[in-house]
Amino acid sequence: MKLLHIDSSILGANSVSRILSAEIVARQRALRPGLEVVYRDLAAEPPLHLQGAHLAAWQGTAVADPAVANDAARGNAYIDELIAADVIVIGAPMYNFTVPTQLKGWIDRIAVAGKTFRYTEKGPESLLSKGKKVIIASSRGGIYSAGPAAAMEHQESYLTAALGFIGLTDVTIVRAEGVSLSPDARTGAIAKARGQIEALAA
């Protein structure tokens, strides 16, 4: 089996989502002996923001800008990795109520008509094989799962909608929120998330 591990936090060793995504991968390795892992650090090697040249490249037009050409090739690799993966683990912190721009760039590369989905008379249809499992390591500075800030949550809801659009509907969210409220809140949120990780099944 193959696992695709995506990190997107810009906080390095201080990142809660990176801590959790690494522990999720370790748990999956324990549950699935022989698991092959492919790792992408989107903060260390961020995709470019989409340009018209990207769309032209997808339609077969030659790209003159070497940076865009390289980025388009990387986008093709993202799709190949997604297609090959049985399990996808995504480290996804909340930045300004949504996902990091680096993670949005990855989604822009994998949600491509004719490659991971197609439009039909009945609506969009996934071109990915069924049975893929997604585990999201979600971290948030505040509390957005309930209460007055819930209406500003566009992180987990966006991710599940975008992934579901291309047929990735088996999604588990491991969440640590309120991590910026206090040191004790951070410790408690991580401990709670670790309990969720220990409960993950193969």
VENSUL-V304740 format. One record per pair of residues at least 12 apart in sequence whose C-alpha atoms are under 6 Angstrom apart, sorted by the first residue. I is the first residue (numbers start at 0). J is the second residue. Records with the same first field share a line. If there is no record, write none. Layout:
# VENSUL-V304740
I = J / J
This chain:
# VENSUL-V304740
0 = 34
1 = 34 / 35 / 36 / 84 / 85
2 = 36 / 84 / 85 / 86 / 87
3 = 36 / 37 / 84 / 87
4 = 38 / 88
5 = 39 / 89
6 = 40 / 90
7 = 41 / 42 / 102
9 = 42
16 = 90 / 92 / 136 / 137 / 138
17 = 90
19 = 136
20 = 90 / 136
30 = 201
41 = 101
45 = 101
46 = 104
74 = 108
78 = 109
85 = 131
86 = 131 / 132 / 133
87 = 133
88 = 133 / 134 / 135
89 = 135 / 136
90 = 136
91 = 136 / 137
92 = 137 / 138
93 = 139 / 154
96 = 151 / 152 / 153
97 = 153 / 154
98 = 154
115 = 127
116 = 165
125 = 165 / 166
132 = 169
133 = 170
134 = 170 / 171 / 172
135 = 172 / 173
136 = 173
137 = 173 / 174
138 = 174 / 175 / 176
139 = 176 / 177
140 = 176 / 177 / 178 / 179
141 = 176 / 177
142 = 176 / 177
173 = 192
174 = 192
175 = 188 / 189 / 192
